[in-house]
Amino acid sequence: MAALDEVDEFRSSQELHDYLRHKGENVGLSTVYRTLTALAAADEVDVIVREDGESIYRRCSGTHHHHLVCRSCGRTVEVEGPAVERWADAVARENGFTEVNHTLELFGVCTACSSAG
């Protein structure tokens, strides 16, 4: 958790493992995988799946939010989505569902990366 508090962007298990090793921590990659999986299951960290299928993790705010992620540099912005929330509630109600949760990640190219290209 301390390592996740030190980084702003989402990191894969491998990237976080490398980060810890460079800081002098003696931790195995399988331990990092297991710990991140447990933290995500406990809603202690956010996890998103990149377009290439790899899961990446970050400690985010405690409120419900979504992410806007740059496909080029990985910059991530937390965004609120009241329209998404209303839509999800309406779809659930219309179909007789309760206790519905959801995730929404938006992938694009940030201004800095667009300007560089």
Secondary structure as GFF3:
##gff-version 3
##sequence-region A 1 117
A	DSSP	alpha_helix	2	6	.	.	.	ID=ss1
A	DSSP	beta_strand	11	12	.	.	.	ID=ss2
A	DSSP	alpha_helix	13	22	.	.	.	ID=ss3
A	DSSP	alpha_helix	29	41	.	.	.	ID=ss4
A	DSSP	beta_strand	46	49	.	.	.	ID=ss5
A	DSSP	beta_strand	55	58	.	.	.	ID=ss6
A	DSSP	beta_strand	66	70	.	.	.	ID=ss7
A	DSSP	beta_strand	76	79	.	.	.	ID=ss8
A	DSSP	alpha_helix	82	94	.	.	.	ID=ss9
A	DSSP	beta_strand	105	108	.	.	.	ID=ss10
A	DSSP	alpha_helix	111	116	.	.	.	ID=ss11
###
